[in-house]
Amino acid sequence: MRKAILGVLLLWFLCSTILRSCRANNLVCNEKEKQALLSFKHALLDPANQLSSWSIKEDCCGWRGVHCSNVTARVLKLELADMNLGGEISPALLKLEFLDHLDLSSNDFKGSPIPSFLGSMGSLRYLDLSYAGFGGLVPHQLGNLSTLRHLDLGGYNRLYVENLGWISHLVFLKYLGMDRVDLHREVHWLESVSMFPSLSELHLSDCELDSNMTSSLGYDNFTSLTVLDLSENKINQEMPNWLFNLSSLAFLILSENQFKGQIPESLGHFKYLEDLDLFSNSFHGPIPTSIGNLSSLRALNLYANGLNGSLPTSMGRLSNLMSLALGYDSLTGAVSEAHFTTLSKLKVVQISETSFFFNVKSNWTPPFQLQFLLISSCKIGPKFPAWLQTQKSLSYLDFSGSGIEDTAPNWFWKFASYIDQIHLSNNRISGDLPQVVLNNTIIDLSSNCFSGRLPRLSPNVVVLNIANNSFSGQISPFMCQKMNGRSKLEVLDVSINALSGELSDCWMHWPSLTHVSLGSNNLSGKIPNSMGSLVGLKALSLHNNSFYGDVPSSLENCKVLGLINLSDNKFSGIIPRWIVERTTLMVIHLRSNKFNGIIPPQICQLSSLIVLNFADNNLSGEIPKCLNNFSAMAEGPIRGQYDIWYDALEADYDYESYMVSLVLDIKGRESEYKEILKYVRAIDLSSNNLSGSIPVEIFSLSGLQFLNLSCNHLRGMISAKIGGMEYLESLDLSRNRLSGEIPQSIANLTFLSHLNVSYNNFSGRIPSSTQLQSLDPLSFFGNAELCGAPLTKNCTKDEEPQDTNTDEESGEHPEIAWFYIGMGTGFVVGFWGVCGALIFKRAWRHAYFRVLDDMKDRVYVVIALRLKWLQNNLRRYFLDLRCLRGRSEREKVMDGGGT
């Protein structure tokens, strides 16, 4: 036996040696196939010169991406993935008779159709055209590739299929990938793809599939299926029963659909299941207890459903579980040690936005070593969890909004020094930060009770957000700290603290900064010129401090600035020309300063502008007539538009993002905009000395939501084109000198909920609409010639009063005497008629006092409502008073300048 084995091995060695020798000496690339490949290359676009080795002088079997047979030297494989190729696919490929593997994935063919001649390449067993930029109709000729084992057509260019019947001919198919191929025209998609007994993986993510999963087929041919991905579709039904017969499934991915009903107990039948992803559906009811039977499960994602009930303790039996995601649902109850009994392999825990509360012993030692721990908006506190210090492998910690009301323990900061990202926002954690160098990449301690001095940073810190705390002291030592290396800090938010002092000229030490927020502190002085060295700055917020002087021209070097917020300071001078010429700007917020001069007409170049606020300054002149060039305001707050700008308002970092906040005075109250800031469209030029008429061009901004031109000296009429501002929610034109009638077209503004045209010279009838007649009458006060609801003044001509001067002069009033006589008689009769009956009739007396008691309740409600009305009107009065005082001060300044 041993001799026989040695003989076979010797024979194999001799044969392989002979073949290698033949290959080296005699076998070269087939000339016909070589020319075919050169023709194929000639039709391609190769901007990166990836196919430079494809030369006529070289053996094509040595070309990049070309693989030949070691026996025949015929081309068997073309692996050209991820080479940035484009152009056309030449039919010369048909001359590669033995080609069984073609991979053109991750290229860019600019939406060109898949060549139908590929269906004639009968030797193909592997075809991958995924993410190659092909578009249009998938050719049915691909059904001729009867020996195909692997077919992947997924991508972003929206290929589509009208009929999947052709796919049933691919009887040997093991892998079918059609992610993002539009299949909504094919109502029998499930029947078509279930015909392959050897199919192992089926990927149909984001294919516009609907609820056609309840066919009468038995799906017996799905016996080999291990991967089923139907994520990101529109399937709106309960999980079909046949699904639980797929006993070989290892990956079941149904995320981002509309599956409903309860998760059935039969889920526990999947004994080989490793990944169960039901993220973002509409499942309700409890988590089935049978989930503890999924002994092979490694990843479980039930996030963002409508689940309720408590967490089953059977989950503690999932000994292979490595990733757990729960949240954004109605789950409630305690999370205890029993839920983690055997979960020693757990690496990722994400439990957010639930009513869970952690109920573990203070000396609990978890069986796992986590790498990612995200427990936000889920009660862990009030004490800092001591078990956290046992997690030596942690790189990501998120305890934001977890109800911790405690001083950060001493061990935490040493423990935290090894964590890459720390998120502790929206708690009530107190104490000073340690006077050591913080080395974490992302630090978010915002909205807590931390105090003391600002921390020292290592060059590795990318995000420092300590807004809304109680940090104090001079800001200069922090800004001018020395580091061992170039700082990587991109986001610095120390707003809403008690920091003081002037900004030192040390900004060149922070060259990577993109978002800076120092607002709502006690800072003063001028903006240092070195801030202009922040060439990558996208958002600058210095609001609500005591900065003064001119805005330095060095900021002109910030070429990608998208937001500038200098509101509520003491800046003066004219509005810098570079600001209104910075075409990247989305938000300009200069409210409540001492800027003077005119609004520069160059501002009309800012087509990306979504918020413009020059309110409460000393600006004069006319409103520019070219504001209709604000394209972002003209097209409306439509989600998904202008994504190219949004990095100025939002900075994404792995699992979290930093969002810029902006406080705007809208509808008579201050509101903070953060997550939805990019959808806001607002112009506020109120409380200035602007004159002239309201330019008709401003009414072409159909996407504008908030417009405030109050407290100016504007004259003229409102154009009827205002009716085209379909998104307008708030309009304030009060305290001007506008005249004429309010145009009837204003009734077309269906979103309008706040209108103030008080104290102008408007006349005529208030237009009739549901919104306008439901507004507060104070919105129309101060217009003597205005009439109609909601004002009490009727628009019909009042009757002339009768002349009674003769009687008044003579002193004769006989009707008054008879009035008093009748009143005395009526009092006697009325008093005894009512009170006498109440005295002698008990039932009447009880009924009378019940009426009085009911009347008392009604009066109480009326008084409460009137007090609320009075409160609102007093607030409006003080706002108007502030407006008038501001105008008076500006006029004094102007008079003083004139003298």
MIBA-252675 format. One record per residue (C-alpha): x, y, z; residue in one letter. Coordinates in pm, whole numbers, plus 32768, in hexadecimal, padded with zeros to 4 digits. Each point is the difference from the previous one (the first is absolute). Layout:
% MIBA-252675
XYZa...
% end
This chain:
% MIBA-252675
800080008000m811780EF805Cr80B37FB47EB5k7EBE80467F40a7FDB815380A7i816A80587FBEl7FD17F9D7E95g7ED280E27FD7v80B78123809Fl812D7FCB7F1Fl7F237FF37ECDl7F5081428069w815180AD8035f80837F957EABl7EC4806B7F4Cc7FF4815580AAs817180367FAFt7FC97FAA7E94i7ED080E57FEEl80BD8121809Er811A7FCA7F0Es7F137FFF7EDAc7F5A81358080r814880B48030a80927F9D7EB3n7EE57FDF7F09n7EAB80708088l7FB081727FD4v7EC480CB7FF0c7F177FA37EE5n8030810D7EF4e7E8D80117FADk7FAB8039816De811980FB8024k7F7280D27EE4q7EA67FE08099a80808085814Al80AD81247F54l7EBA80567F4Fs7F4D7FE8814Df810080ED809Ck7FE580F47EDCh7E8A80318042a803780458171l804F814580B0l81257FD080EBd80518153809Fp80E07F65810Ca80BF7F307EFDn7FB37EC380BEq802A7F2A7EC7l815880847FA8s808B7E9D8002s7F197FA27EE0w810480277EF1s80147F4E7EB0i816A7FAC804Ak7FAD7F40813Ce7F607EAF803Ad7E9480498053c80037EF4810Ec80E480E880C4g7F1F81307FDEw7F5E80928135r7EB17F5C804Ag80287EF17EF6v80167E95806Eh804B7EE67F0Dc7FF67E868010s81497F64806Bn7FC17EED7F03v7F7880AE7ECCt805A816D803Da7E9B805F7FA4r7F65812680BEv7F227F828119l7FD3813180E2k7FE981797FE3l801180A48157e7FE881767FC0l7F4A8072813Aa80348159809Ad80DB80927EEBm7F3081387FB4n7FBC7F7F7EA1l7EF2808E7F21g7FA5801E7E93g7F667EDB7F45e800B7E85801Bi807D7F7D7EB1s7F5F7ECC7F5Fp81677F897FCFa7FCD7F4C814Cl7F397EFC7F3Cl81487F817F70k806E7F91815Bl7F5F7EAA7FD3e80757F6C8149f7FC0812E80E0l7F437F868131d803E812280F2h7FB981707FB5l801581058112d7FC9816F7FA1l7F79806C8153s8041815480A3s804880BF7EC1n7F43811D7F5Bd7F537FC67EB6f7F29813B802Ck7EAA7F5C7FF1g80397F4C7EB8s7F2F7EC47FD1p80837EA38041i80627F747EA8p7F097EF67F96s81157F3C7F50f80807F948155l7EE67F027FF3g80BB7F527EE5s81357FBA80D1m7F957E9C8046g81337F9D80CBs7FC581028114l7FD57F71815Ar8047814680BCy7F7E81597F99l8025812E80E5d7F8881527F7Cl7FAC808F8156s803981728042y809380287EA6a7F1B811F7F9Fg7F217F427F0Ef7E9A807A7FD9g7EBF7FBB7F47g7F4F7EB77FBDl80AF7EBE8065v80157F397EBAp7F397EBD8005h81157F5F7F2Fq80BC7FC58147l7F117EDD802Cg80C57F487EF3n812A7FD880EAl7F8A7EA8806Bs81447FA380B2t800C813E80D6l80437FCB8173r803281688070h7F4081327F83l801C815780A4d7F5981307F62l7FDC80DB8137g805281727FF2g7F8E8167801Dy7F9F80577E9An7EAA7F608017r7FFB7EE27F0El7EA07F7E7FDBy7F507EBE7FA1v7EAB7FE27F5Ee7FEB7E85800An80DB7F0C80BFl7F937ECF7F3Dg81537FE47F58w80AC7FBE814Ai7F587EAE8028s80EE7F727EF7h812D803580E5l7FC87EB280ACv815D7FE38095f7FFD815880A2l8093800E815Fk802081798031y7F0981067F86l8044816C8051g7F0C81067F82m801C810B810Ed7F6281487F8Er7F7D7F6D7EBCv7E9A807D7FD5d7F1C7ECF8009l7EB580A7804Ch7F777FB17EA4r802C7E8B8040e7EE27F9180E0v80727E947FFBh81648046806Ew7FF67F04811Al7F907EE17F21e811480557F08s811F800080F8v7F8D7EC980BDs80407F0F7EDFm81687FAE8054f80417ED580E3p8171805C8018s7FCC81738052l80C980588135s7FF4817E800Ce7EE580E87F94l803E81788016h7ED580DC7FA4l803C813780D2s7F5481467F96d7F4B7F697ED4c7EB180B38030e7F637EB58065l7EA5800A8098d7F2C7F0880BCs80027EDB7F0En80907EFD80EEm7EC77F32803At7FF67F2F7EC4s7F787E9D8010s814F7F6A7F95l80A17F1180F2g815F808D7FCDy80947EA38023d8116806B7F13n808580F78106f80967EE080C7t816A80747FCBs7FC781708052l80EC8086810Bt7FE781797FBEv7EBB80BC7FC5l8017817D7FE7d7EBB80B97FB8l805F814180B6s7F9981617F9Ae7EC37FA07F47n7E8E804C8032k7F887EAE8079i7ECE804480D6n7F827EBA8094q80407F078111e81277F147FE4m7F887EE67F18p7FEA7EA18092n80D67F647EEDw812380D68075l80257F2A8138f80297EC57F2Fn8151807F7F81l80B87F3D8108s815780387F61s7FF4817C8020l8130809F809Fa7FB6816E7FA9f7E9F80918000l800181757FAEi7EA780A47FEBl805E815A807Fs7F5F81467F8De7EB87F717F84n7E9F80168086q7FDB7EA3808Ff7EEE7FFD8104k7F5E7F1D80FCg80B37F498112q814C7F4F7FDBi7F887E958010p80827F0180F6e805B7F247ED8s812F80E47FD8l80AE7F1280EEg800A7EF37EF0h812E80A27F55f81097F3580AEk8110806C7F09y7FA381727FFDl812D80E18041e7F77815A7FA6d7E9A80758035l7FC181677F90d7E9B80858024l806A816C802Cf7EFF810F7FADs7EBC7F467FC5n7EA9800B80A4s80087EC880D4f7F4180198144h7FCB7F2A8131g81097F5B80D6p814D7F6D7F9Ci7FB77E887FE3p80977F2C8113t80677F017EF8s811280F37F99i80D07F55810Ag80037EC77F24n80D280A97EF2l813C7F5D807Ds80D2806C7ED3s7F91816B8008l811F80F97FF5r7F4981487FA6a7EA2806D8063l7F68814B7F8Fn7E9A804E8066l803781798007y7EEC80F67F9Fa7EC47F2D8009n7EC6801780D0g805F7EEB80F0l7F7E80098164n80187F358139g81357F9E80BCs81477F687F93l7FE47E838011p81007F5E80E2t80287EF07EF9s80E880F37F4Dm80FB7FAC810Cg802B7EAC7F55r808B80957EBBl81627F97804Es808580547EA3n7F66815B7FF0l80FC810F7FA9m7F1D81277FA1s7EB5806F809Al7F31812B7F89a7EB4806380A2l7F4E814D8018g7F1381047F76y7ED77F348077d7F1F7FCE812Ds80CB7EF580B0l8002802C8175t80667F5E8144g81447FA680A7a81417F8E7F5Av80B47F2380F7s81287F14801Ae7F1E7EE27F8Da7FEE80937EA2h81787FDE7FD6f80437EB780B2t80B67F477EE5t804981257F18l81777FEB8027s804180487E8Fk7F3981457FFBl80C2811F7F61k7EF580FD7F99v7ED3807480CCv7F15810D7F7Eq7ECC804280D4i7F6D81597FBFs7EB880BD801Ee7F497EFD80D3t7F637FF8815As80F67EFC807Af80AE803E8146f813B7F4B8069f7FD97F468146n81497F56804Cv80C27FDB8141k81088103804As810C7EF38006n7F8D7F527EC0w81177F857F1Ft7F787FC97E9Ep806C7EC17F4Ap805580C57EC7f810A80F87F8Eq7F5481017F24l809B80CE7EECq7ECC80DA7FB7f7F058065810Dl7EE180E37F97l7EF6802A810Di7F5E81527FBEs7EAC80818074s7FE27ECB80D6c80178016817Ak81497F918098i801F81008117g7FE580B280E3p81517F75806Dk81257FD07F19f80067E897FAAp81257F6180B4a7FFF7ECD7F18w807780E07EE6l81657FFB8083q80147E887FBCt7FED803E7E87q816E80107FA1k7FCC7FE27E85s7F05811A7FD7l804080F27EE0s7EA980A57FE3y7F2780718125l7EAF80AF7FE2d7F3F80418141f7F4F81397F81s7EAF8049809Dg801B7ED780ECs7F8C80AB813Fg8151801480B0i7FFC81058118e814C7FC780A4d816080848019t80E67F517F0Ca80CD7F1080D9p8179801C8008n802F7EAF7F57w7F33806E7ED4f80F980F47F69w811E7F08800Fk7F1B7EF67F70f7F8380F27EF4a815E80537F89s80047EB77F3Fy7EB0803B7F53i7FFE808E7EA3d7EAA80A9800Fq7F44807B8134i7E97807D7FF2h7F6B80678150l7F1C811D7F92s7EAE80578099n803A7F80815En804580B58147r81657F8B8033i80CA80F480D1s8165803C806Cg813980967F69d80B37F647EDDl81547F70805Dp812D80D87FBCq80947EFB7F1Dv80197FFB7E88v7EC37F6E7F66l80597F107EE9n7EAB7F8C7F82n7FA580347E95t7E9E807A8048i7F968099814Di7E938068802Ed7FB180728161l7EFA81017F9As7ED0805580D7s80857F8F814Fn807680AB813Fc81787FEF7FCDf80C481268089s81608082802Ag810180587EF8r80047F907E9Al80C17EBB7FC8p814E7FCE7F59r7FF47F3F7EBBl80E67F197F44s802D80317E8Ap7F257ECB7FC4n7EB980A08074v7F1A803E7ED8v7EBC807180ADv7FE080B9814Cl7E9880558058n7FD7807F8164i7EE480F27FBAa7EF980528108n80CB7FBF8138n809780E1810Cs8168801E7F8Cf809D814B8061s814180C37FFAg80CC80A17EEFq7FF17F627EA8i815F806C7F9As80C47EEC80B6p7F337EFC7F47f802480A47EADm817780308023c80597EAD8094q812C7F547F67k7FE67EA67F69m80F17EF57F93n7F9D7FFB7E98g7F0280987F11r7EA280168095s7EF17F327F52k7EE480BA80B0l7EE3803F7F0Be7EDA805480E3v801D80E9812Dl7EBB805080B5d802080AC8153v7EBE80CA7FE2s7F1380468124i810580058112n8097811380D8a814880317F48l8094815D8000s811880D37F74g806D80567EA2e80577F167EE4l81777FE17FE8s80B2800E7EB5d80497E89800Ac7F137F737EFDw81207F907F25m80337EE780FFh7EB47F627F91w80267FDC7E85p7F027EE57FD9s7ED480B58097l7EC27FF17F2Ft7EF480558105h803581018115v7EF1806280F9s805780EE811Dl7EA48093802Ag7F4E805D8143s812F803F80DAn8097813B8099n810580337EF1l8064815A7F8Bs80F680BE7F29g803A7FEC7E8Dk80197ED57F1Bi81767FC07FD6p808F80007EA2n80907EA2802Ds7EA07F717FEBm802680387E8Bg81047EEA7FFEs7EE47F028024l7FE97FC47E8Bv7F207ECE8030g7F0580B480E0l7E987FAC7FA3k7F3880888128a8057811F80ECl7F1980548126s8064811B80EAl7E9F806B8063h7F8D8091814Cn814C8088807Dn8094815D8015s80DF80047ECFf802281547F5By80A980B67EE4g80107FA87E91d7FF47E9E7F7Cv816B7FC27F97p80477FE57E8Fs80E27ED48046s7EC67F288016l7FEB802B7E89e80FF7EE57FF4n7EF57F0E807Dc7F9B7F9D7EA1k7F0C7EE9805Ev7F4080B68113l7E967F917FFDg7F7A809C8142l805E813C80BAi7F47805D8140n8070814680A2l7EAE805A8096s7FCF80B1814Ed815480A88013n807E81647FC9k809B7FE37EA8f7FF881447F3Bs805580927EB0g7F727F9D7EB2i7FB17E997FA8i81477F7D7F70p7FF47FD17E89r80AE7EAE8017w7EDB7F7580C9i7F02804D7EF3v80EA7F7F7EF3e80487EB180ABr7F2A7F247F1Ft80247ED380E7t7F3880AA8114l7EB77F608061m7FBF80C08143v8052816D8050i7F8C8061815Eh806C815E8068l7ED5805E80D6r801C80FE811Ds814780AE7FB5n805A81627F94k80387FCA7E8Df7FAC812D7F2An7FF780627E95g7F387F547EF2i7FC17E927FB7i810B7FBE7EF7p7F627F9F7EB2p810F7EF67FD5q7F397F3180F6i7F297F917EDDc811E7F1D7F8Fq7FBD7F168125l7F267F037F51s80367F038119s7F7880E38113l7EEC7F6B80D8i800A80EC812Fv804581777FEBl7FDD80C58144n806E816D8014f7EF8805F8103a80338105810Fd812280C37F67n8023815E7F6Dn7FE27FA37E91l7F6480FC7F15s7FAB80257E92g7F217F1D7F35e7FDD7E887FFDi80BE7F7B7ECFp7F1B7FA77EE1k80C17EC97F9Fc7FAD7F208127l7F4F7F197F0En815E7F7B7FB2n7FF67F408149f7FC57EB67F4Ds7FEC7F30813Da7EE180DB807Dm7F5480017EB1a7FF67E877FE2e7F877FB3815Dg80647F2E812Dp7FFB7EB37F47i80C17EEC80ADr81287F7D7F40g804A81447F47q814980B78024y80A97EDC80B0d814D808C7F8Ai7FE2811C80FDw7F877F42812Dy81587FAC8084d80098169807Ca7ED77FB580E4l80507E978051e81447F40802Ca7FE97E847FF8d80EC7F2B80CBy7FCE7E877FF0d7EC37FB880C5y7FB781638071e7FED815A7F6Bs8036815F8082y7EEB80F17F9Fm8013817A800Av7EE680A680C1s7F6981537FB5l7F0A80CB80D0v7F0B80C77F2Bl7EF180F3806Bd7EDB7F7A7F39i7E8B80338033k804780E28129g80CA7F0180C3r81617F7E8004e802C7E9C7F83s81367F297FDEe80367F507EB6y80F57EE37FE9k7FA37EBC7F50e7F0B80B57F1Bi80D0813A7FC8l80507F997E9Ck7E8B80057FB0y7FC881648083v7FD581247F0Cr7FF5815480AEa804181747FC5i7FFC80F78123d8055816E7FBCl7F2C808C811Cs8059812280E9s80DB80C47F12n7FD681487F42n7FB07F677EAFl7F2C80D37F19s7F5E7FEF7EABg7F087EF77F96s80077E898032i80A07F827EBFp7F107F2B7F3Bv811C7F0C7FBCe7FFB7F8A8169i7EA77F6D7FC6f808C7F127EFBs80B57F408116l7EF37EF68006s80C47F2580F0g8026810D810Cl7F617F9F814Cq8044812C80E0f800C816E7F95l8026811E80F9n802281687F85l7F6380A68131s8074814080ADc808980B07ECEn7F8E81267F26h7F7B7F3B7EDAl7EF5809F7F26r7F227F987EE3g7F1C7ED97FCBm801F7E888022i80167F5C7EACs7EF37F047FA5a811D7F127FABk801A7FB28173i7EFF7EF27FBBg810D7F327F56g80CB7FD08141m7F6B7EA98037e80DA7F9C8128y7FDF814580C4l7FAB7FBE816Ee804C814F80A3s7FE881647F76l8047813680D2d7FE281547F58l7F9780C18137s807C815C8064r803B80807EA0n7F4C80FC7F1Fr7F677F0D7F0Bl7EB5805C7F62s7EF37F887F16g7F347EC58021e80827EB28078i7FFC7F357EBDp7EF87EF27FE8q810C7F0C7F87s80877FEC8164i7EDB7F188042a80B27EFB7F26n81137FD48106l7F817EBE809At812C7FD980ECf7FE58161808Bl7FCF7FEA8179s8099814A8075h7FB381537F63l8040815B808Bn7FB381357F2Ev7FAE80E18127s80538175800Cy800B804A7E8En7F1080BF7F1Fn7F457EDB7F68f7E9980337F97s7EDA7F3A7F7Dg7F807EA88059r80E17EF38098i80087EDF7F04p7F257EDB8058s809E7EB08051s7FFB7F04811At815C80608073q7FD481797FF8l7EB3800980B7q808E7F218113s812380ED8049l801980E5812Dd7F5A81527FB9p813980A7808Bl80AD7F927EC0s7F35810A7F47f7FF081198103f807F815A7FACg7F6B80097EA0n7EE280F7801Fa7F657FAF7EADe80137E878020l7EBE7F40803Dc7F6D7EA68008g803F7ECA80D3a80B87FC580E0p7FDC8178804Bl7EB6806B8096t7FE2811D7F0Ak7EFB7FAD7EF9n804D80587E98c7E97806F7FB7t7FBF8178801Dk7F8A8060815Cd7EB880BD8027e80218172804Ae7FB180578173p7ECF80D8804Cq80308174805Fd7FA880328172t80B78146803Fn7EBA80C78040t7F937F258123d815C7FFB8097e801C817B7FF0e7EA9803E809Cs803B7F018112g7EB07F5A7FC0e800B7E808009h7E9D7F7E8044p80597E9F7F8Ce810A7FE98110i7F0180468113a7F157EF17F82w812E7F177FE8f804A801F8174y7E907FD9805Fi7FE87EBF7F34g81477F7F808Dm7F838022816Bg7EB97F4D7FB8t80B27EEF7F3Eg80F57FC6811Bf7EEB7FC68100v7F3C7F147F1Fv81357F477F88g80957FD7815Cf7EC97F6880A0w7FA87F3F7EC6g814C7F4B8009v806F8005816Ac7EA07FB78086g7FEA7ECC7F26a81577F8A8075l7FA18030816Ci7EBD7F357FEDf80647EF77EF6k81217F1A806Fr80217F507EACa801B81507F4Fw810180718100r80DC7ECD7FCBh7FE980227E87a8059816F8019y813E7FC080C8f80667EE67F16r7FEA80FE7EE6v80D180F480CAl81037EF38046d80137FA87E8Ed801981707FACm8121802180F7k80C17EF17F43d7FBA80A77EB5r807581508084v813E7F5E8086y804E7F6E7EA9v7FB9814C7F55v80DF80BB80F6i811A7F037FD4a7FED80207E87l7FFB817C8013r812D7FFE80EBl80BA7F287F02k7F9780F77EEFw8077812280D9l814E7F518041q803C7FD17E8Cn7F9E81667FB2n80DF808A8113l81227F3E7F69r7FAB80917EADr7FE8815B809Fy815D7FE18090f80837F867EB1l7F63812F7F5Ad808E80DD8112l815B7F707FC1r7FCB803F7E8Fc7F9E816D803El811F803780F2r80F27F6D7F05g7F7880E27EF1r801A812E80E8s81687FAE8056e805A7FD57E92r7F5D814C7FA9e80C780A88117k813E7F687F78v7FA9807A7EA4m7FA7815D8082d8143800A80C4g80C47F987ECDg7F54810D7F38g8059811080F7t
% end
